[in-house]
Amino acid sequence: MLRVLLLALLGLAFGDDNYTTCPPRPPAASGAAVAADPGVQAALLSVQALLKAKAGTLPTGLVATVVYDQQVLWSGGFGLRDKFSASKAAPAPVH
């Protein structure tokens, strides 16, 4: 055990001091670029379909919003505000 510790200390004392820093993090994409991405658009359509299907099984409606970098990419209301009164509309998302 002592031998391993001594070898580690020698390695630190006489080791190579050259190293490279981590590269900087790339800048985040803009909200408009993310919203326009076909993959994101397809994912949002999938989320919308899932929530629409699920809302029919809930006692009240639901509102969902997807935000990227403080920009709303998508928002939607599903189901009914009052399940026992079909004349009422779906909950309205806040933009």
DSSP file (Angstrom, degrees, kcal/mol; ACC not computed):
  #  RESIDUE AA STRUCTURE BP1 BP2  ACC     N-H-->O    O-->H-N    N-H-->O    O-->H-N    TCO  KAPPA ALPHA  PHI   PSI    X-CA   Y-CA   Z-CA
    1    1 A M     >        0   0    0      0, 0.0     4,-2.1     0, 0.0     5,-0.1   0.000 360.0 360.0 360.0 -43.9    0.0    0.0    0.0
    2    2 A L  H  >  +     0   0    0      1,-0.2     4,-2.5     2,-0.2     5,-0.2   0.872 360.0  54.8 -65.0 -36.9    2.8    2.4    0.9
    3    3 A R  H  > S+     0   0    0      2,-0.2     4,-2.4     1,-0.2    -1,-0.2   0.911 107.9  48.9 -63.7 -42.4    4.6    1.5   -2.3
    4    4 A V  H  > S+     0   0    0      2,-0.2     4,-2.1     1,-0.2    -2,-0.2   0.907 111.8  49.6 -63.8 -41.9    1.5    2.4   -4.4
    5    5 A L  H  X S+     0   0    0     -4,-2.1     4,-2.3     2,-0.2    -2,-0.2   0.908 111.3  48.7 -64.2 -42.7    1.2    5.7   -2.5
    6    6 A L  H  X S+     0   0    0     -4,-2.5     4,-2.5     2,-0.2    -2,-0.2   0.897 110.8  50.3 -64.7 -40.3    4.8    6.6   -3.1
    7    7 A L  H  X S+     0   0    0     -4,-2.4     4,-2.2     2,-0.2    -1,-0.2   0.891 110.5  50.2 -65.1 -38.2    4.6    5.7   -6.8
    8    8 A A  H  X S+     0   0    0     -4,-2.1     4,-2.0     2,-0.2    -2,-0.2   0.915 111.1  48.5 -65.9 -42.3    1.5    8.0   -7.1
    9    9 A L  H  X S+     0   0    0     -4,-2.3     4,-2.4     2,-0.2    -2,-0.2   0.891 111.1  50.3 -65.4 -39.6    3.3   10.8   -5.3
   10   10 A L  H  X S+     0   0    0     -4,-2.5     4,-2.6     1,-0.2    -1,-0.2   0.893 108.6  53.0 -64.2 -38.8    6.3   10.4   -7.6
   11   11 A G  H  X S+     0   0    0     -4,-2.2     4,-0.8     1,-0.2    -2,-0.2   0.891 111.4  45.9 -63.2 -38.9    4.1   10.5  -10.6
   12   12 A L  H  < S+     0   0    0     -4,-2.0    -2,-0.2     2,-0.2    -1,-0.2   0.893 114.5  48.1 -69.1 -39.3    2.5   13.7   -9.4
   13   13 A A  H  < S+     0   0    0     -4,-2.4    -2,-0.2     1,-0.2    -1,-0.2   0.884 127.4  23.2 -70.7 -38.8    5.9   15.3   -8.6
   14   14 A F  H  < S+     0   0    0     -4,-2.6    -1,-0.2    -5,-0.2    -2,-0.2   0.232  97.2 119.2-114.1  12.4    7.6   14.4  -11.9
   15   15 A G  S  < S-     0   0    0     -4,-0.8     2,-0.4    -3,-0.2    -3,-0.1  -0.143  75.6 -79.3 -75.7 173.7    4.6   14.0  -14.2
   16   16 A D        -     0   0    0      1,-0.1    -1,-0.1     2,-0.1    -2,-0.1  -0.590  31.9-163.4 -75.9 127.2    3.8   15.9  -17.3
   17   17 A D        +     0   0    0     -2,-0.4     2,-0.4    -3,-0.1    -1,-0.1   0.410  57.2 108.6 -91.1   1.3    2.3   19.4  -16.5
   18   18 A N        +     0   0    0      2,-0.0     2,-0.3     0, 0.0    -2,-0.1  -0.656  39.2 147.0 -82.9 129.6    1.0   19.8  -20.1
   19   19 A Y        -     0   0    0     -2,-0.4     2,-0.4     0, 0.0    -2,-0.0  -0.979  39.3-127.5-152.8 159.9   -2.8   19.5  -20.5
   20   20 A T        -     0   0    0     -2,-0.3     2,-0.1     3,-0.0    -2,-0.0  -0.903  25.9-122.9-112.0 142.7   -5.4   21.0  -22.6
   21   21 A T        -     0   0    0     -2,-0.4    -1,-0.0     1,-0.1     0, 0.0  -0.346  38.4 -88.5 -76.4 162.2   -8.5   22.7  -21.2
   22   22 A C        -     0   0    0      1,-0.1    -1,-0.1    -2,-0.1     3,-0.1  -0.425  49.9-104.5 -66.5 144.8  -12.0   21.5  -22.2
   23   23 A P        -     0   0    0      0, 0.0    -1,-0.1     0, 0.0    -3,-0.0  -0.369  45.3 -93.0 -67.8 154.1  -13.3   23.2  -25.3
   24   24 A P        -     0   0    0      0, 0.0    -3,-0.0     0, 0.0     0, 0.0  -0.320  45.3 -98.4 -66.6 151.7  -16.0   25.9  -24.6
   25   25 A R        -     0   0    0      1,-0.1     3,-0.1    -3,-0.1    -3,-0.0  -0.490  43.4-111.4 -68.0 135.7  -19.6   24.9  -24.7
   26   26 A P        -     0   0    0      0, 0.0    -1,-0.1     0, 0.0     3,-0.1  -0.329  41.5 -92.4 -66.2 152.5  -21.2   25.7  -28.1
   27   27 A P        -     0   0    0      0, 0.0     2,-0.1     0, 0.0     0, 0.0  -0.328  45.4-103.6 -65.3 148.0  -23.8   28.4  -28.0
   28   28 A A        -     0   0    0      1,-0.1     2,-0.1    -3,-0.1     3,-0.1  -0.409  38.2-106.8 -70.0 147.0  -27.4   27.3  -27.5
   29   29 A A        -     0   0    0      1,-0.1    -1,-0.1    -2,-0.1     2,-0.0  -0.402  40.4-101.4 -70.2 151.2  -29.6   27.4  -30.6
   30   30 A S     >  -     0   0    0      1,-0.1     4,-2.3    -2,-0.1     5,-0.2  -0.320  26.7-114.5 -70.1 157.4  -32.2   30.1  -30.8
   31   31 A G  H  > S+     0   0    0      1,-0.2     4,-2.7     2,-0.2     5,-0.2   0.875 117.5  53.8 -59.8 -38.3  -35.8   29.3  -29.9
   32   32 A A  H  > S+     0   0    0      2,-0.2     4,-1.7     1,-0.2    -1,-0.2   0.898 108.7  48.7 -64.5 -40.1  -36.8   30.0  -33.5
   33   33 A A  H  > S+     0   0    0      2,-0.2     4,-0.7     1,-0.2    -2,-0.2   0.898 113.1  47.2 -67.3 -39.6  -34.3   27.5  -34.8
   34   34 A V  H >< S+     0   0    0     -4,-2.3     3,-0.9     1,-0.2     6,-0.2   0.931 111.6  50.3 -66.6 -44.5  -35.4   24.9  -32.4
   35   35 A A  H 3< S+     0   0    0     -4,-2.7    -1,-0.2     1,-0.2    -2,-0.2   0.820 110.8  50.5 -63.1 -31.2  -39.1   25.4  -33.2
   36   36 A A  H 3< S+     0   0    0     -4,-1.7    -1,-0.2    -5,-0.2    -2,-0.2   0.607  82.5 112.9 -83.0 -12.1  -38.3   25.1  -36.9
   37   37 A D    <X  -     0   0    0     -3,-0.9     4,-2.5    -4,-0.7     3,-0.2  -0.423  67.0-139.7 -64.1 128.7  -36.4   21.8  -36.5
   38   38 A P  H  > S+     0   0    0      0, 0.0     4,-2.3     0, 0.0     5,-0.2   0.850 102.0  53.6 -59.8 -35.4  -38.3   19.0  -38.2
   39   39 A G  H  > S+     0   0    0      2,-0.2     4,-2.1     1,-0.2     5,-0.1   0.896 110.1  46.6 -65.8 -39.8  -37.5   16.6  -35.4
   40   40 A V  H  > S+     0   0    0     -6,-0.2     4,-2.6    -3,-0.2    -1,-0.2   0.908 111.4  51.8 -68.1 -42.0  -38.8   19.0  -32.8
   41   41 A Q  H  X S+     0   0    0     -4,-2.5     4,-1.9     1,-0.2    -2,-0.2   0.907 110.8  47.9 -61.3 -41.7  -42.0   19.6  -34.9
   42   42 A A  H  X S+     0   0    0     -4,-2.3     4,-1.9     2,-0.2    -1,-0.2   0.900 111.6  50.4 -65.5 -40.3  -42.6   15.8  -35.1
   43   43 A A  H  X S+     0   0    0     -4,-2.1     4,-2.4     1,-0.2    -2,-0.2   0.899 109.2  51.1 -64.8 -40.1  -42.0   15.4  -31.4
   44   44 A L  H  X S+     0   0    0     -4,-2.6     4,-2.5     1,-0.2    -1,-0.2   0.872 108.3  51.8 -66.1 -36.4  -44.5   18.2  -30.6
   45   45 A L  H  X S+     0   0    0     -4,-1.9     4,-2.3     2,-0.2    -1,-0.2   0.889 110.0  50.0 -64.5 -38.3  -47.1   16.5  -32.9
   46   46 A S  H  X S+     0   0    0     -4,-1.9     4,-2.4     2,-0.2    -2,-0.2   0.909 111.0  48.4 -65.6 -42.2  -46.6   13.3  -30.9
   47   47 A V  H  X S+     0   0    0     -4,-2.4     4,-2.7     2,-0.2     5,-0.2   0.918 110.9  51.6 -63.0 -43.2  -47.0   15.1  -27.6
   48   48 A Q  H  X S+     0   0    0     -4,-2.5     4,-2.3     1,-0.2    -2,-0.2   0.916 111.0  46.9 -60.7 -44.8  -50.1   16.7  -28.9
   49   49 A A  H  X S+     0   0    0     -4,-2.3     4,-2.1     2,-0.2    -1,-0.2   0.903 112.6  50.2 -64.7 -41.3  -51.6   13.4  -30.0
   50   50 A L  H  X S+     0   0    0     -4,-2.4     4,-2.3     2,-0.2    -2,-0.2   0.927 112.9  45.4 -62.3 -46.4  -50.7   11.8  -26.7
   51   51 A L  H  X S+     0   0    0     -4,-2.7     4,-2.5     1,-0.2    -2,-0.2   0.875 111.0  53.2 -67.3 -37.2  -52.3   14.6  -24.6
   52   52 A K  H  X S+     0   0    0     -4,-2.3     4,-0.8    -5,-0.2    -1,-0.2   0.914 112.1  45.2 -63.3 -42.3  -55.4   14.6  -26.8
   53   53 A A  H  < S+     0   0    0     -4,-2.1     3,-0.4     1,-0.2     4,-0.3   0.895 115.7  46.6 -67.5 -40.0  -55.9   10.9  -26.3
   54   54 A K  H >< S+     0   0    0     -4,-2.3     3,-1.9     1,-0.2     4,-0.4   0.842 100.1  67.3 -72.1 -33.5  -55.2   11.1  -22.5
   55   55 A A  H >< S+     0   0    0     -4,-2.5     3,-1.1     1,-0.3    25,-0.3   0.801  90.9  63.7 -60.3 -29.8  -57.5   14.1  -22.0
   56   56 A G  T 3< S+     0   0    0     -4,-0.8    -1,-0.3    -3,-0.4    -2,-0.2   0.700 102.8  49.2 -67.3 -18.4  -60.6   12.0  -22.8
   57   57 A T  T <  S+     0   0    0     -3,-1.9    -1,-0.2    -4,-0.3    -2,-0.2   0.459  94.8  91.1 -99.1  -1.9  -59.9    9.8  -19.7
   58   58 A L  S <  S-     0   0    0     -3,-1.1     4,-0.1    -4,-0.4    -3,-0.0  -0.645  76.2-130.7 -96.0 151.2  -59.4   12.7  -17.2
   59   59 A P  S    S+     0   0    0      0, 0.0    24,-0.8     0, 0.0     2,-0.3   0.751  94.2  22.4 -70.9 -22.7  -62.2   14.2  -15.1
   60   60 A T  S    S-     0   0    0     22,-0.1    21,-0.2     1,-0.1    22,-0.1  -0.870  91.8 -95.1-134.2 170.3  -61.1   17.7  -16.2
   61   61 A G        -     0   0    0     19,-1.3     2,-0.3    -2,-0.3    18,-0.2  -0.129  34.9-142.8 -75.7 178.4  -59.1   19.2  -19.1
   62   62 A L  E     -A   78   0A   0     16,-2.1    16,-2.8    29,-0.1     2,-0.4  -0.986   6.0-149.8-144.7 154.6  -55.5   19.9  -19.1
   63   63 A V  E     -A   77   0A   0     -2,-0.3     2,-0.4    14,-0.2    14,-0.2  -0.983  15.7-173.3-124.1 136.2  -53.1   22.6  -20.5
   64   64 A A  E     -A   76   0A   0     12,-2.3    12,-2.3    -2,-0.4     2,-0.4  -0.974   3.2-172.4-131.1 145.8  -49.5   21.8  -21.5
   65   65 A T  E     -A   75   0A   0     -2,-0.4     2,-0.5    10,-0.2    10,-0.2  -1.000  12.1-153.1-138.3 136.8  -46.8   24.2  -22.7
   66   66 A V  E     -A   74   0A   0      8,-3.0     7,-3.0    -2,-0.4     8,-1.4  -0.956  19.3-172.9-110.8 122.8  -43.3   23.4  -24.1
   67   67 A V  E     -A   72   0A   0     -2,-0.5     2,-0.4     5,-0.2     5,-0.2  -0.938  10.6-174.6-120.1 136.7  -40.7   26.2  -23.4
   68   68 A Y  E >  S-A   71   0A   0      3,-2.8     3,-1.6    -2,-0.4   -33,-0.1  -0.986  76.1 -18.2-130.3 122.5  -37.2   26.4  -24.7
   69   69 A D  T 3  S-     0   0    0     -2,-0.4   -38,-0.2     1,-0.3    -1,-0.1   0.895 127.8 -51.8  49.9  48.5  -34.9   29.2  -23.5
   70   70 A Q  T 3  S+     0   0    0      1,-0.2     2,-0.5   -39,-0.0    -1,-0.3   0.630 116.5 113.8  66.0  18.0  -37.8   31.3  -22.2
   71   71 A Q  E <   -A   68   0A   0     -3,-1.6    -3,-2.8   -40,-0.0     2,-0.5  -0.978  69.4-125.3-119.7 129.7  -39.7   31.0  -25.5
   72   72 A V  E     +A   67   0A   0     -2,-0.5    -5,-0.2    -5,-0.2     3,-0.1  -0.603  27.6 177.9 -73.3 119.5  -42.9   29.1  -25.9
   73   73 A L  E     -     0   0A   0     -7,-3.0     2,-0.3    -2,-0.5    -1,-0.2   0.799  68.4  -6.2 -88.8 -34.0  -42.5   26.6  -28.6
   74   74 A W  E     +A   66   0A   0     -8,-1.4    -8,-3.0     2,-0.0    -1,-0.4  -0.979  58.2 178.7-160.7 146.0  -46.0   25.1  -28.3
   75   75 A S  E     +A   65   0A   0     -2,-0.3     2,-0.3   -10,-0.2   -10,-0.2  -0.975  11.6 167.6-151.1 140.5  -49.0   25.3  -26.0
   76   76 A G  E     -A   64   0A   0    -12,-2.3   -12,-2.3    -2,-0.3     2,-0.4  -0.998  25.6-139.6-155.0 152.0  -52.4   23.6  -26.1
   77   77 A G  E     -A   63   0A   0     -2,-0.3     2,-0.3   -14,-0.2   -14,-0.2  -0.917  24.6-175.2-112.8 141.7  -55.5   22.9  -24.2
   78   78 A F  E     +A   62   0A   0    -16,-2.8   -16,-2.1    -2,-0.4   -26,-0.1  -0.929  41.7  12.3-136.5 155.8  -57.2   19.5  -24.2
   79   79 A G  S    S-     0   0    0     -2,-0.3     2,-0.4   -18,-0.2   -18,-0.1  -0.341  93.8 -52.2  78.4-160.7  -60.4   17.9  -22.8
   80   80 A L        -     0   0    0    -25,-0.3   -19,-1.3    10,-0.2     3,-0.3  -0.881  29.6-134.3-117.3 147.4  -63.2   19.9  -21.3
   81   81 A R  S    S+     0   0    0      8,-1.6     2,-0.4    -2,-0.4    -1,-0.1   0.887 107.8  21.3 -62.8 -36.9  -63.2   22.5  -18.6
   82   82 A D  S >  S-     0   0    0      3,-0.4     3,-1.9     7,-0.2    -1,-0.3  -0.938  71.6-159.7-134.9 110.1  -66.2   20.6  -17.1
   83   83 A K  T 3  S+     0   0    0    -24,-0.8     3,-0.1    -2,-0.4    -1,-0.1   0.756  92.8  56.1 -62.5 -25.0  -66.6   17.0  -18.2
   84   84 A F  T 3  S+     0   0    0      1,-0.2     2,-0.4   -25,-0.1    -1,-0.3   0.470 104.7  55.1 -89.2  -0.9  -70.3   17.0  -17.2
   85   85 A S    X   -     0   0    0     -3,-1.9     3,-1.8     1,-0.1    -3,-0.4  -0.827  62.5-175.2-132.3  93.9  -71.1   20.0  -19.5
   86   86 A A  T 3  S+     0   0    0     -2,-0.4    -1,-0.1     1,-0.3    -3,-0.1   0.615  76.3  75.5 -67.1 -11.6  -70.0   19.3  -23.1
   87   87 A S  T 3  S+     0   0    0     -5,-0.0    -1,-0.3     2,-0.0     2,-0.3   0.676  78.3  89.4 -75.7 -14.3  -71.0   22.8  -24.1
   88   88 A K  S <  S-     0   0    0     -3,-1.8    -6,-0.1    -6,-0.3    -3,-0.0  -0.604  78.0-124.3 -85.5 145.1  -67.9   24.2  -22.5
   89   89 A A        -     0   0    0     -2,-0.3    -8,-1.6     1,-0.2    -7,-0.2  -0.149  33.9 -79.5 -79.8 174.7  -64.7   24.4  -24.5
   90   90 A A        -     0   0    0    -10,-0.2   -10,-0.2     1,-0.1    -1,-0.2  -0.356  62.0 -84.2 -67.9 155.0  -61.2   23.0  -23.8
   91   91 A P        -     0   0    0      0, 0.0    -1,-0.1     0, 0.0   -29,-0.1  -0.338  48.1-121.5 -60.2 143.3  -59.1   24.9  -21.4
   92   92 A A        -     0   0    0     -3,-0.1     2,-0.1   -15,-0.1   -16,-0.1  -0.748  19.5-128.4 -93.2 131.1  -57.2   27.8  -23.1
   93   93 A P        -     0   0    0      0, 0.0     2,-0.5     0, 0.0   -16,-0.1  -0.409  20.7-122.3 -71.4 153.2  -53.4   27.8  -23.0
   94   94 A V              0   0    0      1,-0.1   -18,-0.1   -18,-0.1   -31,-0.0  -0.848 360.0 360.0 -95.9 129.4  -51.7   31.0  -21.8
   95   95 A H              0   0    0     -2,-0.5   -23,-0.2   -20,-0.0    -1,-0.1   0.416 360.0 360.0-103.0 360.0  -49.3   32.4  -24.3
